[in-house]
Amino acid sequence: MVGYKSVDDYVRSGMVVGLGTGSTAYFAVERVGQLLESGELKDVVCIPTSVRTKEQAESLGIPLVTLDTHSKLDVAIDGADEVDPGLNLVKGGGGALLREKMVEVCADKFIVIGTYIIILYNKSLDIIFGKDTSRETIKSGHILSHSFLFNKPLILKCNTL
């Protein structure tokens, strides 16, 4: 499974890891829990991107922290929301939009995982990419949000791996 492989390939002991939300990311969270329980991973702390992911991680005994205490992540792993045939990605279209983006921006590496099911042709991609970006803030992570709004450019470039 792609969720398991992403953890096996990119997560190491001692890392701060962002845990995504959704059906594909579920398996990455599950794998982190398995590796911590078996002792193959040690001293890993994670930041969930949703209440659902937080609850799953807690049930697996994964140590959790927040962006306010750990704003530099080694890696974040999350599922793709939509991918077109040209591999243009729409990320963060669901209910965890803001938290996903906050975690991903703080990660040295952002691993997007998906299955062939989400690679689809969507005529709305041009409309989505052309719209103004929504701005939203929440109490959790407000210190980090302030830092990004006033100390860093709002447009960030991503590199493919």
Secondary structure, DSSP 8 states (H G I E B T S, - for coil): -HHHHHHHHH--TT-EEEE--STTHHHHHHHHHHHHHHTSS-S-EEEESSHHHHHHHHHTT--B--TTT---EEEEEEE-SEE-TT--EE---STTHHHHHHHHHTEEEEEEE--GGGB---TTHHHHHHS-------STTHHHHHHHHHHS-S-------
